[in-house]
């Protein structure tokens, strides 16, 4: 829904309650997502959403299997980001340059469109620290591995047949 106001910022209790209800059960029109990969908090099963639907099918299946296993243990897994357009990836990189002061510093956190595994549908960012920690511990049995030491939410389908993940890279520039 994109609401960024806090309850203490002049909203009444009734307004906060109404927003909470609206956010918990979005109307069908609110489920329409942008097509650039800028979709917040979808489930791995929201295949109509391009951030999920445009993922590599093997990655999507692995994330869905992991989400089912996590749910059996009471952990809800969301996808903060999956597939992205090159334009959206460039926007993220440009924003990171502004935030971090240089391209070199930004590259620690954001790949270029040509190098991003998100752009080709081969990476997902898992929502929620509990879900990300669960996936770090259990993801290799689904082929899913954390890739960057500074991004515990970023996963790719790279475990070998024995369920072993490659060594962590320090960051996206690594």
TIMIZA-815267 format. One line per 4 residues: number of its first residue (from 0); their letters; for each residue x, y, z of C-alpha. Coordinates in Angstrom, 3 decimals, decimal comma. Layout:
NUM	A	X:Y:Z | ...
end
This chain:
0	XXXX	0,000:0,000:0,000 | 2,978:2,295:0,455 | 1,816:4,193:3,551 | 4,784:5,757:5,274
4	XXXX	3,138:7,785:8,028 | 3,552:6,710:11,603 | 0,644:6,470:14,017 | 2,024:9,347:16,081
8	XXXX	2,241:11,650:13,068 | -1,240:13,144:13,356 | -3,342:10,114:12,502 | -6,279:9,209:14,655
12	XXXX	-6,620:5,780:16,177 | -9,571:5,119:13,839 | -7,458:6,035:10,801 | -4,677:3,733:11,951
16	XXXX	-7,207:0,925:12,474 | -8,709:1,490:9,025 | -5,266:1,429:7,403 | -4,377:-1,728:9,318
20	XXXX	-7,514:-3,472:8,037 | -6,870:-2,235:4,489 | -3,252:-3,377:4,619 | -4,195:-6,786:6,004
24	XXXX	-6,787:-7,461:3,287 | -5,958:-5,435:0,162 | -8,668:-4,948:-2,431 | -8,231:-6,619:-5,804
28	XXXX	-7,197:-3,326:-7,400 | -4,401:-2,909:-4,853 | -2,967:-6,277:-5,866 | -2,120:-4,937:-9,320
32	XXXX	1,652:-4,631:-9,294 | 4,092:-2,595:-11,338 | 5,845:-4,524:-14,078 | 9,394:-3,368:-13,365
36	XXXX	10,150:-5,640:-10,435 | 9,433:-2,987:-7,802 | 6,940:-5,097:-5,889 | 6,964:-5,103:-2,107
40	XXXX	6,276:-8,191:-0,041 | 4,753:-10,818:-2,263 | 4,675:-14,510:-1,496 | 6,643:-17,011:-3,576
44	XXXX	3,267:-18,229:-4,859 | 2,127:-14,885:-6,342 | 3,031:-15,995:-9,879 | 0,783:-13,342:-11,457
48	XXXX	3,195:-10,783:-10,003 | 6,100:-10,316:-12,449 | 8,666:-10,351:-9,647 | 7,676:-13,989:-9,058
52	XXXX	6,259:-14,989:-12,429 | 9,417:-13,909:-14,284 | 11,777:-15,829:-12,025 | 13,671:-18,730:-13,509
56	XXXX	11,239:-21,667:-13,069 | 13,772:-23,774:-11,148 | 14,465:-20,931:-8,702 | 10,750:-20,226:-8,266
60	XXXX	10,055:-23,925:-7,557 | 12,905:-24,089:-5,025 | 11,712:-20,956:-3,205 | 8,137:-22,272:-3,163
64	XXXX	9,272:-25,618:-1,736 | 11,335:-23,824:0,898 | 8,404:-21,527:1,751 | 6,159:-24,564:2,286
68	XXXX	8,747:-26,184:4,564 | 9,217:-22,932:6,500 | 5,432:-22,541:6,859 | 5,253:-26,016:8,379
72	XXXX	7,517:-24,617:11,109 | 5,414:-21,463:11,546 | 7,627:-19,151:9,477 | 6,093:-16,990:6,771
76	XXXX	8,364:-16,320:3,827 | 7,863:-13,308:1,585 | 9,862:-12,079:-1,370 | 10,946:-8,457:-1,092
80	XXXX	12,427:-8,540:-4,566 | 12,737:-11,138:-7,279 | 12,921:-10,470:-11,008 | 13,680:-6,835:-11,945
84	XXXX	13,837:-4,931:-15,214 | 17,232:-3,522:-16,210 | 15,739:-0,038:-15,805 | 14,652:-0,708:-12,237
88	XXXX	18,045:-2,238:-11,429 | 19,721:0,899:-12,795 | 17,419:3,044:-10,651 | 18,464:1,048:-7,586
92	XXXX	22,127:1,515:-8,488 | 21,676:5,248:-9,104 | 19,907:5,601:-5,736 | 22,722:3,676:-4,043
96	XXXX	25,322:6,003:-5,594 | 23,454:8,971:-4,097 | 23,176:7,205:-0,735 | 26,755:5,905:-0,521
100	XXXX	28,570:8,715:-2,339 | 30,269:6,824:-5,155 | 29,752:4,044:-7,658 | 32,413:1,947:-5,925
104	XXXX	30,651:2,232:-2,563 | 27,228:1,629:-4,125 | 28,472:-1,516:-5,879 | 28,968:-3,160:-2,488
108	XXXX	25,174:-3,298:-2,229 | 23,768:-3,127:-5,766 | 24,905:-4,823:-8,956 | 24,819:-3,164:-12,360
112	XXXX	21,943:-4,230:-14,622 | 24,386:-6,255:-16,732 | 25,614:-8,195:-13,678 | 22,472:-8,457:-11,575
116	XXXX	21,083:-11,955:-11,149 | 17,719:-10,308:-10,372 | 17,502:-8,965:-13,943 | 17,734:-12,481:-15,364
120	XXXX	15,335:-13,913:-12,749 | 17,985:-15,880:-10,878 | 17,944:-14,154:-7,479 | 15,424:-13,419:-4,739
124	XXXX	15,527:-11,246:-1,658 | 13,629:-12,949:1,147 | 11,514:-10,855:3,489 | 11,719:-10,945:7,235
128	XXXX	14,812:-11,674:9,308 | 13,284:-14,870:10,704 | 12,539:-16,203:7,200 | 15,984:-15,208:5,911
132	XXXX	17,678:-16,897:8,885 | 15,577:-20,009:8,319 | 16,608:-20,040:4,663 | 20,292:-19,578:5,529
136	XXXX	20,044:-22,664:7,741 | 17,758:-24,818:5,564 | 18,008:-23,366:2,062 | 20,868:-25,548:0,830
140	XXXX	18,638:-28,622:0,910 | 16,475:-26,788:-1,652 | 19,534:-25,610:-3,590 | 19,216:-22,060:-2,211
144	XXXX	22,248:-20,230:-0,892 | 22,974:-16,849:0,634 | 25,482:-15,230:-1,730 | 26,745:-12,027:-0,067
148	XXXX	27,936:-11,776:3,539 | 26,430:-8,284:3,851 | 23,016:-9,342:2,446 | 21,490:-12,139:4,532
152	XXXX	18,276:-11,815:2,495 | 19,745:-12,438:-1,013 | 19,514:-16,037:-2,292 | 20,339:-17,818:-5,513
156	XXXX	19,913:-21,401:-6,687 | 23,586:-22,425:-6,562 | 23,976:-25,291:-4,076 | 25,594:-28,374:-5,551
160	XXXX	23,933:-31,815:-5,631 | 25,185:-32,491:-2,090 | 23,488:-29,308:-0,816 | 26,744:-27,409:-0,348
164	XXXX	26,809:-23,670:-0,913 | 29,798:-21,803:-2,316 | 31,760:-19,553:0,043 | 30,084:-16,221:0,752
168	XXXX	31,270:-13,234:-1,219 | 31,896:-10,221:1,029 | 29,410:-8,075:-0,916 | 27,953:-7,487:-4,389
172	XX	31,219:-5,973:-5,583 | 33,119:-9,092:-4,428
end
